[in-house]
């Protein structure tokens, strides 16, 4: 390890200023010095941070091209058959809400950057779908409406953070619901039409996961109901134990009765 460290340190300690500044902005001064200057692989805290940042950047990088196959297929075929505009409208709305929420919360871009990239690609796909459907005016209205919604969501003077938090809570449901129109479009078309292979695979994976999630939810509810019924049955069959207060009252009543009987006997 010492030999490897001595080999790498002349490189890591003399990185160009832009790369060094980027590393410091991602890892912080302490972890940048620990991992790159000193090459200390025993610093688990900084290694976990570096892995987390790396995964975030990797997700953002993958997201920058995730919808490109669909865009290319639409451009190549000049047709939007089998592609649901409503599906992309709902998904774009969900991403726009999440993007505005994360931005206004001040979170690091690496934690939500993929949202912005997928949002841009969704807008391109939605415009192409409307354009190839002969609805160029609707495409212009869609872009204008999206710009107005973005101004409202990002502007603190237009929308309070409390309201935006409520919208963010429903964004996940909206994102899942956005797949329903696309599934319906495929069913109505009798095929995948101009959907890319990635989009088809995504739908299949979503259906698979949704099915198992539904089965798991039903089983959980049934088990919870069964446990509740068993508990209620046991509670109804077991008589409650006398409380301390009632026991004390019973003792005082017994003592008082004995004292009264004794007084009567003496008199």
C-alpha positions in Angstrom: 0.0 0.0 0.0 2.9 2.4 0.8 4.3 1.8 -2.7 1.0 2.6 -4.3 0.6 5.7 -2.2 4.0 6.9 -3.1 3.2 6.4 -6.7 -0.2 8.1 -6.7 0.5 11.1 -4.4 2.7 13.0 -6.9 -0.4 12.9 -9.2 -3.2 13.6 -6.7 -1.3 16.4 -5.0 -0.7 18.2 -8.3 -4.1 18.1 -9.9 -5.2 21.1 -12.0 -7.0 23.8 -10.0 -10.4 23.2 -11.7 -10.3 19.5 -10.8 -9.0 20.2 -7.3 -11.8 22.8 -6.7 -14.4 20.3 -8.0 -13.1 17.6 -5.7 -13.1 20.0 -2.7 -16.7 21.1 -3.5 -17.8 17.5 -3.6 -15.9 16.0 -0.7 -15.1 18.9 1.4 -11.6 20.1 2.4 -11.1 17.4 5.1 -12.1 14.4 3.0 -10.4 15.7 -0.1 -7.1 16.0 1.8 -7.6 12.5 3.5 -8.5 10.6 0.3 -6.5 12.4 -2.4 -3.5 14.0 -0.6 -2.9 11.4 2.0 -4.6 8.5 0.2 -5.9 7.2 3.5 -8.2 4.3 2.7 -8.8 3.6 6.4 -10.9 6.8 6.7 -14.3 5.0 6.4 -16.3 8.2 6.9 -14.8 9.9 3.9 -14.9 6.7 1.8 -18.6 6.4 2.5 -19.1 10.1 1.5 -17.1 9.5 -1.7 -19.1 6.5 -2.6 -22.4 8.4 -2.0 -21.2 11.3 -4.1 -20.0 8.9 -6.8 -23.3 7.1 -7.0 -25.2 10.4 -7.2 -23.0 11.6 -10.1 -23.4 8.2 -11.8 -27.2 8.4 -11.5 -27.1 11.9 -12.9 -24.9 10.8 -15.8 -27.2 7.9 -16.6 -30.2 10.1 -16.4 -28.8 12.4 -19.0 -29.4 9.8 -21.7 -32.2 7.7 -20.3 -34.8 9.1 -22.6 -32.6 9.7 -25.6 -33.5 6.3 -27.3 -37.2 7.4 -27.2 -36.3 10.8 -28.7 -34.3 9.2 -31.5 -37.0 6.8 -32.3 -39.6 9.5 -32.6 -37.3 11.6 -34.8 -36.5 8.6 -37.0 -40.1 7.4 -37.5 -41.8 10.9 -37.6 -44.7 9.2 -35.8 -46.0 9.2 -32.2 -48.2 6.1 -32.5 -48.4 4.2 -29.2 -46.8 7.1 -27.2 -49.2 8.7 -24.7 -48.9 12.5 -24.4 -50.9 12.4 -21.1 -48.4 10.0 -19.6 -45.5 12.4 -20.3 -47.6 15.3 -19.1 -48.2 13.7 -15.7 -44.7 12.5 -15.4 -43.3 15.9 -16.3 -45.6 17.6 -13.7 -44.3 15.2 -11.0 -40.7 15.9 -11.9 -41.2 19.6 -12.0 -42.7 19.6 -8.5 -39.9 17.5 -7.2 -37.3 19.7 -8.9 -38.8 22.9 -7.4 -39.1 21.4 -4.0 -35.5 20.2 -3.9 -34.1 23.4 -5.3 -36.0 25.6 -2.8 -34.9 23.3 0.1 -31.3 24.0 -0.9 -30.3 20.3 -1.3 -27.2 19.4 -3.2 -27.7 19.1 -6.9 -26.1 15.6 -6.9 -29.1 14.4 -4.9 -31.7 15.5 -7.4 -29.9 16.4 -10.6 -31.4 13.5 -12.5 -34.8 15.0 -12.0 -33.8 18.1 -14.0 -32.3 16.1 -16.8 -35.2 13.7 -17.2 -37.6 16.6 -17.0 -35.9 18.3 -20.0 -36.0 15.0 -22.0 -39.7 14.5 -21.1 -40.5 18.0 -22.4 -38.8 17.2 -25.7 -40.7 13.9 -26.1 -44.0 15.5 -25.2 -43.4 18.3 -27.8 -42.5 15.7 -30.5 -45.6 13.6 -29.7 -47.9 16.6 -30.1 -46.0 17.8 -33.2 -46.2 14.4 -35.0 -49.9 14.2 -34.0 -50.6 17.4 -36.0 -51.1 19.5 -32.8 -48.3 22.1 -33.2 -50.5 24.7 -31.5 -51.0 22.4 -28.5 -47.3 21.9 -28.3 -46.7 25.7 -28.0 -49.5 25.9 -25.3 -47.9 23.0 -23.4 -44.5 24.7 -23.3 -46.0 28.0 -22.3 -48.1 26.4 -19.6 -45.0 24.5 -18.3 -43.0 27.7 -18.1 -45.8 29.4 -16.1 -46.0 26.4 -13.8 -42.3 26.5 -13.3 -42.3 30.2 -12.4 -45.1 29.6 -9.9 -43.4 26.6 -8.2 -39.9 28.2 -8.1 -41.2 31.6 -7.0 -41.5 32.0 -3.2 -43.8 35.0 -3.8 -46.3 32.9 -5.7 -46.3 29.6 -3.7 -45.5 29.0 -0.1 -43.2 26.2 1.0 -46.0 24.6 3.0 -48.1 24.2 -0.1 -45.1 23.0 -2.1 -44.5 20.3 0.5 -48.0 19.1 0.1 -47.5 18.9 -3.7 -44.2 17.1 -3.2 -46.0 14.5 -1.1 -48.3 13.7 -4.0 -45.6 13.9 -6.7 -44.7 10.2 -6.2 -48.3 9.1 -6.6 -48.6 11.3 -9.7 -45.4 9.7 -11.2 -46.8 6.2 -10.7 -50.2 7.2 -12.1 -48.5 8.7 -15.2 -47.8 5.1 -16.4 -51.5 4.2 -16.6 -52.2 6.3 -19.7 -49.2 4.8 -21.5 -50.3 1.2 -20.6 -53.8 2.1 -21.9 -52.3 3.5 -25.1 -50.3 0.3 -25.7 -53.4 -1.8 -25.0 -55.5 0.3 -27.4 -52.8 0.3 -30.1 -52.4 -3.5 -29.9 -48.6 -3.1 -29.7 -45.8 -0.9 -28.5 -45.9 1.4 -31.5 -43.1 3.9 -31.4 -42.1 3.2 -27.8 -38.4 2.5 -27.4 -37.2 -0.8 -26.0 -36.1 1.0 -22.8 -39.6 2.5 -22.3 -41.2 -0.9 -22.8 -38.8 -2.5 -20.4 -39.5 0.2 -17.9 -43.3 -0.4 -18.1 -42.8 -4.2 -17.7 -40.6 -3.7 -14.7 -43.1 -1.2 -13.2 -46.0 -3.6 -13.7 -44.0 -6.5 -12.1 -43.0 -4.4 -9.1 -46.5 -3.0 -8.7 -48.1 -6.4 -8.8 -45.8 -7.7 -6.0 -46.3 -4.5 -4.0 -50.1 -5.0 -4.3 -49.8 -8.7 -3.2 -47.5 -7.7 -0.3 -49.9 -5.0 0.8 -52.9 -7.4 0.7 -51.0 -10.0 2.7 -49.9 -7.4 5.2 -53.5 -6.1 5.7 -54.8 -9.7 6.1 -52.1 -10.6 8.7 -52.7 -7.3 10.6 -56.4 -8.0 10.6 -55.9 -11.5 11.8 -53.6 -10.4 14.7 -56.1 -7.7 15.7 -59.0 -10.2 15.8 -56.9 -12.7 17.9 -56.0 -9.9 20.3 -59.6 -8.7 20.6 -60.8 -12.3 21.2 -58.2 -12.9 23.9 -59.0 -9.6 25.6 -62.7 -10.4 25.7 -62.1 -13.9 27.2 -59.7 -12.8 29.9 -61.4 -10.9 32.8 -59.5 -7.8 33.8 -57.6 -8.0 37.0 -58.8 -5.8 39.9 -57.1 -2.5 40.1 -55.1 -1.4 43.1 -57.6 1.3 43.9 -60.5 -1.1 43.9 -58.5 -3.5 46.2 -57.8 -0.7 48.6 -61.5 0.3 48.6 -62.5 -3.3 49.3 -60.0 -3.5 52.2 -61.3 -0.2 53.7 -64.9 -1.4 53.3 -64.1 -4.7 55.1 -62.2 -2.9 57.9 -65.1 -0.5 58.4 -67.7 -3.3 58.5 -65.6 -5.2 61.1 -65.3 -2.1 63.2 -69.0 -1.5 63.1 -69.8 -5.1 64.0 -67.4 -4.9 67.0 -69.0 -1.7 68.3 -72.4 -3.2 68.1 -71.3 -6.2 70.0 -69.7 -4.1 72.8 -72.8 -2.0 73.2 
